[in-house]
């Protein structure tokens, strides 16, 4: 079974196959304390799943993948816009290495966290 995200405004659709392994939200530790969110926080885990999938398949440019990440967090409405902006900025600043990385890595290991 696939997990699907559809943006109701842009109709961007992301389908993630069952069993895709990911590593949660790659948020710098400093940001954890500023916004009170950890990598497996239920308020961002779906956005992290979409983001990691987009980074792994690389069908969208990095900037657009990061924008989709922000959009999922916004649509879920579980964080303030200030927190979403901090997380998005952290991804924009620090995400290049992750985007360019080989996603066959063993670090992707928590599909059980998506409900």
N, C-alpha and C positions, 0 to 999 in steps of 0.2 A: 504494500500500500504506500502511496506517495503522500507527502504533506505538501499542501499548496497554499501559497500566499497570492492574493489578487488585490492590487491597489484599486479601490473603487473609483478613483478619480482619473488615474492615468491608464488603467487596465494592464499595467505591467504585471505579468504573471510569472511566478517562480515556482517550479515543481521540484521537490527534493525527494529522491528515492528513499524508500525504507532502508534502514541500515547505514545511511550516510553517517560517518563518525566525525564529530567535530569537537573543538576544545573550549566551547563557551565563548563568552565575550572577552576579547583580548584588551582589557582595560588596564592601563598602568596603575600600580598600587596607590600612587598618590591620588589618582582620581577616585579610587574606592572610598577613601576617607572624606574627600570633598563632597561627593554626591551620595555616599552611603549605598553603593552598589558593588556587588562582587561578580566574578565571571559567570556564575551559575544562578544569578538572581532571577526569580520568576518574572520580574518586570521587564527583563531584556533578553531572556533566553531565546525566544522565537526570532527576534531581530538578529541575534547572534547566529542562529542556525541559517537564516536566509543569507546573511553576510558571508559566513564561511563557505556556504555552497557557491555563492557568486564568485568568491575569490578562488575557489577550487576549479571551477569550470572556465573561468575567464572569458565568458561570452560578452560581458559588458566591460567597458573601461573601468579602471579602479575608481575614478571619481563618481561615476554613475552607481557603481556597486555601493559605495559609501553613502550616496544619497538615498538609495533604496533602504539601507540599514536605518538611516535617520527616519525615513518615512514609516517604516514598520513600527519603530518606537513611538512615533507621533500618533499613528492610528490606534495603537494599543492604549494610549492615554494613561499609562500607569506611572509616568515620570513627568516632572515639570519640564517646561520648554527649556529652562536654564540647564537642567541636568542633561537633557537630550543634546543641547548645543555643546556642552563640555565633552560628552562622550563622542559626538561626531567630530569635534575638533581634534580630540586625542587620536581617533582613527585616521583622520586626514594627515596629521603630523607623523604618526608612527606606523602607519599601515603598509608603507611601500615594501618593506622587507617581507612581510607576510604575503602580500599579493604576488611577489616574485618567487616565493618559496615553492618547492615541490610539495604538493599536498598529499603525497603518499606517506607522509610522516606518521609515526605512531602516536603523535600527540592528539589526534582526533579520536576521542574515545567515549563520549557520553551521550549517545542517542537516547538513552533511557530517561533523560531529563525533560524530553518534550512530551507534554500531555495533550 
